[in-house]
Amino acid sequence: MTDKRGHLDSLDSLRGIAALIVIFSHVFFAYYAELHLGDHNAPSSDLAMSVFHTPFTFFYRGQFAVLLFFILSGYVLTLGCIRKAFSDPNYLSMAAAKRYLRLGIPVAASVAICYLAVALNLVPDINEAPTPRLMDWPEQQLGFWPAVASGLYKSLLFGDQTFNYVLWTIKIEFYGSLLIYAAFALTGRNRGLHMMLCGGLFLYLQTRSIYSNMYAYFFLGSLLAQIDFEALKARLFSPATSAALLIAGGYLAGHHQDSAAYLWLQPLSHAIEHVAPEANTQVIYTGFGAALVIIAVLLARRNGMLSSSLNTRPLLALGKLSFSVYLLHPIVLSSLGKFIYIEMGRTAGSVIVCLIAVIATTCLLSHFFFRYVDGPSVKLADAFGRALFATTARHSGHRRTESLAYQSP
């Protein structure tokens, strides 16, 4: 395995860790929303509020995990363009054309699973008390045709969350990937110009409001893909550097403006908001933290502690299943997780059991989902792209033959 391949494996493991962070985020939000919102959520648990005010909350910050996904997507997609677009003139068009199928098939399958869970009464009701946040999804009255519309186009194109509340991010993933291909098509042959474009768009989009600003992180990932980290590593690497980047990244990943651990950043936040009134500083800090974590991995030596930890078999397997885990965990939480909540109540023991059960069940289901849905969707999308551009090439060759024949005496 080459050093570059090893870093790609490490990033894949990082994607798997991010999927776990999302599960932690949603389980904690269902049980103890104050872990995310602070004392705006009443009544609040003293223990939860103590955790909220620490600088070690990255392990359940779902926004941090989502921004990790977006940066990694920008990085990996651009790396593919750098390696293949110059030798294959159809690469960019093919990659963009197959993107809908690549994302859309697993998304449609997840919507179908959510609909079937509701139709088969696998999502229990809570009648005696308010349903915890996120466990109230999907609604019990949802019908077949709305599920069809959501699965076929509404989720991917419009971020419809009717059946699966994480699908708003898949809309951003879809459009963000198309933006990456467009930027590379425009400027990819000039590395400096491409880096300037990606850097400029990253900075501009940071000034926009929530959700629009998240597209910035695809361009940040694209910018990172153009940097020669091997050369940087030779000059800058030390275990202390990687450790410092990881610690700083983890600290910023847990940012919340009301947490005592981050109050010192308020003057900087006010300065940013003064210059860019629409900017969301929460996204800026967590996104910067996600970038630092990725840079730490890219600067790590292949046989170092960080790379060795990420390249373990369980984490590599989790990385392979990360998209499946991300898509399936909401319905597992709303069915099995809600059942545990009903039986055990809002207690520390209940949240631990719920976490273990949701993670284990989601990973088990994701194994089959990857085998029969996610993995085949990659192959089907690739086959579609090849067939589409093979047909285009044949038609182009046929037209060229006709043109040459017409010009012949």
C-alpha positions in Angstrom: 0.0 0.0 0.0 1.4 3.4 -1.0 1.6 6.3 1.5 -1.2 8.1 -0.5 -3.4 5.0 -0.3 -2.8 4.7 3.4 -3.9 8.3 3.9 -7.1 7.6 1.9 -7.8 4.6 4.1 -7.2 6.8 7.2 -9.7 9.4 5.8 -12.2 6.6 5.2 -11.8 5.5 8.8 -12.3 9.2 9.8 -15.6 9.1 7.9 -16.7 6.1 9.9 -15.9 7.8 13.1 -17.9 10.8 11.9 -20.9 8.5 11.3 -20.6 7.3 14.9 -20.4 10.9 16.2 -23.7 11.6 14.4 -25.3 8.7 16.2 -24.0 10.0 19.5 -25.3 13.4 18.6 -28.9 12.2 17.8 -29.2 9.8 20.8 -28.0 12.5 23.2 -30.3 15.1 21.5 -33.3 12.8 22.1 -32.5 12.2 25.7 -30.7 15.3 26.9 -31.2 18.2 24.4 -29.4 20.5 26.8 -26.1 18.8 25.8 -26.6 20.6 22.5 -28.7 23.6 23.4 -27.4 24.5 26.9 -29.8 25.8 29.5 -32.2 27.0 26.9 -33.7 23.5 27.3 -35.7 23.2 30.5 -35.7 21.2 32.7 -32.0 20.3 32.3 -29.7 17.7 33.9 -26.9 19.0 36.0 -24.6 16.3 34.6 -25.5 17.2 31.1 -24.9 20.9 31.7 -21.5 20.1 33.2 -20.6 18.2 30.1 -21.9 21.0 27.9 -19.5 23.5 29.5 -16.4 21.4 29.0 -14.1 21.7 25.9 -14.5 17.9 25.2 -17.9 17.7 23.5 -16.6 17.0 20.0 -17.7 13.3 20.3 -21.4 14.2 20.0 -21.3 17.3 17.8 -23.2 16.2 14.7 -22.5 19.5 12.9 -18.7 18.8 13.2 -19.2 15.3 11.7 -21.3 16.6 8.8 -18.7 19.3 8.0 -16.1 16.5 8.1 -18.1 14.6 5.5 -18.3 17.7 3.2 -14.6 18.5 3.4 -13.7 14.8 2.8 -16.0 14.7 -0.2 -14.4 17.8 -1.7 -11.0 16.4 -1.1 -11.6 12.9 -2.5 -13.6 14.1 -5.5 -11.0 16.6 -6.5 -8.2 14.0 -6.0 -10.1 11.8 -8.5 -10.2 14.7 -10.9 -6.5 15.4 -10.6 -5.6 11.7 -11.2 -8.0 11.0 -14.1 -9.5 14.1 -15.7 -6.3 14.9 -17.7 -6.0 11.4 -19.2 -9.7 10.9 -19.8 -11.6 13.7 -21.5 -15.0 12.2 -20.5 -14.1 11.8 -16.8 -15.7 15.0 -15.4 -18.9 14.6 -17.4 -19.1 10.9 -16.5 -18.5 11.6 -12.8 -21.2 14.3 -12.7 -23.7 12.3 -14.7 -23.5 9.3 -12.4 -23.7 11.2 -9.2 -27.5 11.2 -9.0 -27.6 7.4 -9.2 -24.7 7.0 -6.8 -26.4 9.0 -4.0 -30.0 8.5 -5.1 -30.3 4.7 -5.0 -29.2 4.4 -1.3 -31.3 7.5 -0.4 -34.4 5.9 -2.1 -33.8 2.6 -0.3 -33.5 4.4 3.1 -36.8 6.2 2.5 -38.4 2.9 1.6 -37.1 1.3 4.8 -38.5 4.2 6.8 -41.9 3.9 5.1 -42.0 0.2 5.7 -41.1 0.7 9.4 -44.1 3.0 9.8 -46.4 0.8 7.7 -45.5 -2.3 9.8 -46.0 -0.4 13.1 -42.3 -0.7 14.1 -42.3 2.9 15.3 -44.0 2.9 18.7 -46.1 5.8 20.1 -45.5 7.6 23.3 -48.9 8.6 24.7 -48.2 9.6 28.3 -45.5 12.2 27.6 -44.1 14.3 24.8 -42.0 12.3 22.3 -38.3 13.1 22.6 -36.8 15.1 19.8 -35.8 13.1 16.7 -37.8 10.1 18.0 -40.9 11.7 16.6 -39.7 11.0 13.0 -41.2 9.8 10.7 -44.9 10.7 11.3 -47.3 7.7 11.6 -49.7 9.0 9.0 -47.3 9.1 6.1 -48.5 7.5 2.9 -47.1 5.4 0.0 -47.0 8.1 -2.7 -45.2 10.7 -0.6 -42.6 8.0 0.1 -42.2 7.4 -3.6 -41.8 11.1 -4.4 -39.4 11.5 -1.5 -37.3 8.6 -2.6 -37.2 9.4 -6.3 -36.4 13.1 -6.2 -37.6 15.2 -3.3 -34.9 14.1 -0.8 -31.9 14.4 -3.2 -33.1 17.6 -5.0 -34.9 19.5 -2.3 -33.6 18.0 1.0 -37.0 16.5 1.9 -36.8 15.2 5.5 -40.3 13.8 5.7 -39.1 10.2 6.1 -35.5 10.5 7.1 -34.3 13.7 8.9 -30.6 13.4 7.8 -31.4 13.8 4.1 -31.1 17.6 4.1 -27.3 16.9 4.1 -27.5 14.6 1.1 -29.0 17.5 -0.9 -26.0 19.6 0.0 -23.7 16.6 -0.8 -25.2 16.2 -4.3 -25.1 19.9 -5.3 -21.7 20.4 -3.6 -20.2 17.5 -5.6 -21.5 19.1 -8.8 -19.9 22.4 -7.9 -16.6 20.6 -7.3 -16.7 19.1 -10.8 -17.7 22.5 -12.3 -14.9 24.3 -10.6 -12.4 21.7 -11.8 -13.7 21.8 -15.3 -13.3 25.6 -15.4 -9.8 25.9 -13.8 -8.5 22.5 -13.1 -5.7 22.6 -15.7 -4.2 25.6 -13.9 -3.4 24.5 -10.3 -2.8 28.0 -9.0 -6.0 29.4 -10.6 -8.0 26.4 -9.3 -6.7 27.0 -5.8 -7.5 30.7 -6.0 -11.0 29.9 -7.1 -11.6 27.4 -4.4 -10.1 29.6 -1.7 -12.1 32.6 -2.9 -15.4 30.6 -2.9 -14.6 29.2 0.5 -14.1 32.6 2.0 -17.2 34.1 0.3 -19.5 31.3 1.2 -18.4 31.6 4.8 -20.1 35.0 4.9 -23.4 33.5 3.9 -26.2 32.3 6.1 -26.7 28.7 7.5 -26.9 25.9 4.9 -25.6 28.1 2.1 -22.3 28.4 4.0 -21.9 24.7 4.2 -21.0 24.5 0.5 -17.8 26.3 1.5 -16.4 23.1 2.9 -16.5 21.3 -0.4 -14.2 24.0 -1.8 -12.0 23.8 1.3 -11.6 20.0 0.7 -10.9 20.7 -3.0 -8.2 23.3 -1.9 -6.6 20.7 0.4 -6.4 18.2 -2.4 -4.2 20.6 -4.4 -1.7 20.8 -1.5 1.4 18.5 -1.5 1.2 17.2 2.0 4.0 14.8 1.3 6.4 17.7 0.9 4.9 19.5 3.9 5.3 16.4 6.0 9.0 16.1 5.1 9.5 19.7 6.4 7.0 20.2 9.1 6.1 16.8 10.6 6.5 15.9 14.2 4.3 14.0 16.6 3.8 17.2 18.5 2.4 18.9 15.3 -0.2 16.2 14.7 -1.1 16.1 18.4 -1.5 19.9 18.5 -3.7 19.9 15.3 -5.9 17.1 16.7 -6.3 18.8 20.1 -7.1 22.2 18.5 -9.5 20.6 16.0 -11.3 18.6 18.7 -11.6 21.7 20.8 -13.1 23.9 18.1 -15.3 21.0 16.9 -17.2 21.2 20.2 -17.8 25.0 20.0 -21.1 26.4 21.3 -21.4 30.2 21.9 -23.0 29.6 25.3 -20.5 27.1 26.6 -18.2 28.4 29.3 -15.3 26.7 27.5 -15.7 29.1 24.5 -16.7 32.4 26.0 -13.2 33.8 25.2 -14.1 33.6 21.5 -17.0 35.9 21.7 -15.1 39.1 20.8 -13.8 37.3 17.7 -17.4 36.1 16.9 -18.7 39.7 17.2 -15.9 41.0 14.9 -16.8 38.3 12.3 -20.5 39.1 12.5 -19.8 42.9 12.2 -17.9 42.3 8.9 -20.3 39.6 7.7 -23.7 39.9 9.4 -25.1 36.7 7.9 -22.1 34.6 8.9 -22.8 31.7 11.2 -19.8 31.6 13.6 -20.9 28.2 15.0 -20.3 26.7 11.5 -17.1 28.6 11.1 -15.5 27.3 14.3 -16.7 23.7 13.9 -15.7 23.7 10.2 -12.2 25.0 11.1 -12.0 22.3 13.7 -12.9 19.6 11.1 -10.3 21.0 8.7 -7.6 20.8 11.4 -8.4 17.2 12.2 -8.2 16.2 8.5 -4.9 18.1 8.1 -3.5 16.2 11.1 -4.3 12.9 9.4 -2.8 14.1 6.1 0.4 15.1 7.8 0.7 11.9 9.9 3.4 9.4 9.0 2.2 6.1 7.6 3.6 4.1 10.5 2.9 6.7 13.1 0.4 6.3 16.0 -2.4 8.3 14.4 -2.3 6.4 11.0 -1.8 3.1 12.7 -4.9 3.7 14.9 -7.0 4.8 12.0 -5.9 1.9 9.8 -7.2 -0.8 12.1 -9.6 -3.4 10.6 -12.7 -2.3 12.7 -12.3 1.3 11.7 -11.7 0.5 8.1 -14.8 -1.6 8.1 -16.8 1.2 9.7 -15.5 3.6 7.1 -16.7 1.4 4.4 -20.2 1.2 6.0 -20.3 4.9 6.9 -22.8 6.1 4.3 -25.1 3.1 5.2 -24.8 3.8 8.9 -25.6 7.5 8.3 -28.7 6.7 6.3 -30.1 3.9 8.5 -29.5 5.1 12.1 -32.5 7.5 12.2 -35.1 4.8 11.8 -33.3 2.5 14.2 -33.4 5.3 16.8 -37.0 6.0 16.1 -38.0 2.4 16.5 -35.6 0.4 18.7 -34.4 3.5 20.4 -37.9 4.8 21.2 -38.8 1.3 22.6 -35.9 1.5 25.0 -36.9 5.0 26.0 -40.4 3.9 26.7 -39.3 0.9 28.8 -36.5 2.5 30.7 -37.3 6.2 30.8 -35.0 9.2 30.6 -32.2 7.9 32.7 -28.4 7.5 32.4 -28.8 3.8 32.1 -31.4 4.1 29.4 -29.2 6.4 27.2 -26.3 4.0 27.5 -28.4 1.0 26.5 -29.9 3.0 23.7 -26.5 4.0 22.4 -25.2 0.5 22.4 -28.3 -1.0 20.9 -28.7 1.7 18.2 -25.0 1.5 17.2 -24.9 -2.3 17.1 -28.2 -2.7 15.3 -27.4 0.0 12.8 -24.0 -1.5 12.0 -25.5 -4.9 11.5 -28.2 -3.6 9.2 -25.6 -1.5 7.4 -23.6 -4.6 6.6 -26.5 -5.9 4.5 -27.5 -2.5 3.2 -24.0 -2.0 1.9 -23.9 -5.5 0.4 -27.3 -5.2 -1.4 -27.8 -1.5 -1.9 -24.9 0.9 -1.4 -22.2 -1.3 -3.0 -24.3 -2.2 -6.0 -25.3 1.5 -6.4 -21.6 2.3 -7.0 -21.4 -0.4 -9.7 -24.7 0.6 -11.3 -23.7 4.3 -11.4 -20.4 3.4 -12.9 -22.0 1.2 -15.5 -24.5 4.0 -16.3 -21.7 6.5 -16.8 -19.7 4.2 -19.0 -22.7 3.3 -21.1 -23.8 6.9 -21.5 -20.4 8.1 -22.7 -19.7 5.1 -24.7 -22.9 5.9 -26.6 -21.8 9.5 -26.9 -18.4 8.5 -28.2 -20.0 6.2 -30.8 -22.4 8.9 -31.9 -19.5 11.4 -32.1 -17.4 9.0 -34.1 -20.3 8.3 -36.4 -20.9 12.0 -37.0 -17.2 12.5 -37.7 -17.2 9.6 -40.2 -20.2 11.1 -42.0 -18.5 14.5 -42.1 -15.3 13.0 -43.5 -17.3 11.0 -46.0 -19.2 14.1 -47.1 -15.8 15.9 -47.6 -14.4 13.1 -49.6 -14.3 13.4 -53.4 
